[in-house]
Structure formats: structure tokens, C-alpha cells
């Protein structure tokens, strides 16, 4: 079960990195809002949506990895019998 612990750590790191990038993108969108209102509003709307989409996709990918590791463990158990 070491692999699931590593995957949890990877998920935490992905969450931290993605959130950091999203905060920077949001701040840039706020700054852009004063120079170009349309681009700023689009950025304010798109950045959180992209953050949410990326987090969902990362979670799905990591869940699939957990399932693959569990299948591998089950196959090893069956092969030992």
C-alpha cells in the first residue's frame, strides 16, 4: 500500500501547485481588468474553471492509478495460490 500513500502525496503536491498557479492567474486577471475589461472578466471566469477542470482530471487519473495498483496486488495474490 505504499503506492497509495505516494499517490496521496502526489495529489497534495498537484493541488498546491495548481492552486498556486490559479492564484497567480487570478491576480493577473485582476490586473488585466484595469487595462482591458473584457480580457480581465474572461480571465476571472476562466481561471477558476480551468483550475476545477484540472483538479477533476488529476483526481480521476490518480484514482485510475490506484485501481491499477490494486489490480496488480490482487493478481499477485491470485498467482501465489
N, C-alpha and C positions, 0 to 999 in steps of 0.2 A: 504493500500500500504506500510505499514511498513515492510512487509516481503520482498518486492523487495529492499528496502533500506538495509536491513540486508544482503541480498544475494549479493548486490554490495560490501558491506564491506567485506564479506567472500571472494569474488573474489579478491579483492585487497590484502587481507591477504595471500591467496593462491599464488598469483603472487609474492609477496615479498618473502615468504618462499621458493617457488620453485626456484626463481631466485637466492636466496642466496645459496641454496644447489647446484645449477648448477654452480655457480661461484666457489664454493669450489671444486666441482668435476673437473672443467676445470683446476684449479690450480694444483690439484693433478695429473691430466693427463699430464700437462706440466712438473711437477717434475719427473713423471714416465718416460717421454720421454727420459730423460738422462740416466736412468738406463736400461730401456727396450724399445727400439724404437718402436717395434711393438705394445706393450701394450699402449704406450703413444699415438700413432697415432689412435689406435682404440678408446681410451678414448676421444680424441679430436673430433672424428667424432660422437661417440655415445652420449656423454653428451648433446650436443645441440639438437640432435634428440629426446632424451628422454624428455628433457625439453619441446620441442614443442609438443610432443605427450601428455604429462601430462597436459599442458595448454589447449590443444584442448579438452581432455576428461573432465577436470574440467569445462570448459565453457559449454560443452554440458550438463553435469549433472546439473549445476546451471540453465541453461535455461529450462531444464525439470522441475526443482523445481518451477521456476517462472510460467510456464504453469499450473502446478498442483494448485498453489495458485490462479491463475486467474480463473481456472475452479471452484474451491471451492467458490470463490466470486460470480461467475455467478450463481452457483447452489443456493446459499443463496438468491440472488436477485430473482430468479425464485420462490423459496419456499415462499418468502414473498408476492408474488402476489396473 
